[in-house]
């Protein structure tokens, strides 16, 4: 598909999602990198309890709380 046809389709409000190859799409500054952190057992139990209460994985709680703290400190 030519760029002008793609632009027209988008401008006309038609869906272009099927015309995109999202297999290699990346969000700048949102790439992931694995890190290992050791937590005391009591902290893991507390994280698991909160994660279970919210119905999300432990990792989600950790990411959310760290993101909230970083957001507060960057203001």
C-alpha positions in Angstrom: 0.0 0.0 0.0 1.3 3.4 -0.9 1.8 6.0 1.8 -0.9 8.3 0.4 -3.4 5.5 0.4 -2.5 4.6 4.0 -2.8 8.3 5.0 -6.2 8.6 3.3 -7.5 5.5 5.0 -6.4 6.8 8.4 -7.8 10.3 7.7 -11.1 8.8 6.6 -11.3 7.1 10.0 -10.9 3.6 8.7 -9.0 1.0 10.7 -5.4 0.7 9.7 -4.4 -1.9 12.2 -4.5 -4.8 9.7 -2.1 -2.8 7.5 0.5 -2.6 10.2 3.2 -5.1 11.1 3.2 -4.9 14.9 5.5 -7.9 15.5 8.5 -5.6 16.0 6.8 -2.5 17.4 8.5 -1.0 20.4 7.7 1.8 22.8 10.7 4.1 23.3 11.9 4.2 26.9 9.6 1.2 27.7 11.9 -1.6 26.8 12.1 -4.2 29.5 15.2 -5.5 31.3 15.3 -8.2 33.9 16.7 -7.4 37.3 17.0 -9.6 40.4 16.1 -8.3 43.8 16.3 -10.2 47.0 13.5 -9.5 49.5 13.2 -10.6 53.1 10.6 -13.4 53.5 8.2 -11.2 55.5 8.2 -8.7 52.6 7.4 -11.4 50.1 4.5 -12.6 52.2 3.1 -9.0 52.4 3.5 -8.6 48.7 1.8 -11.8 48.0 -1.1 -11.0 50.3 -1.6 -7.6 48.6 -1.3 -9.1 45.1 -3.9 -11.8 46.0 -6.2 -9.1 47.4 -6.0 -7.2 44.1 -6.0 -10.3 41.9 -2.7 -9.5 40.2 0.7 -11.1 40.2 3.4 -10.1 42.7 5.5 -8.5 40.0 2.7 -6.1 39.1 2.5 -4.8 42.7 6.3 -4.3 42.8 6.3 -2.5 39.4 3.3 -0.3 40.4 4.7 0.7 43.8 8.2 1.5 42.4 6.6 3.5 39.5 4.5 5.5 42.0 7.6 6.2 44.2 9.7 7.3 41.2 6.9 9.5 39.9 6.7 11.3 43.3 10.4 11.8 43.5 10.7 13.2 40.0 8.4 16.1 40.6 
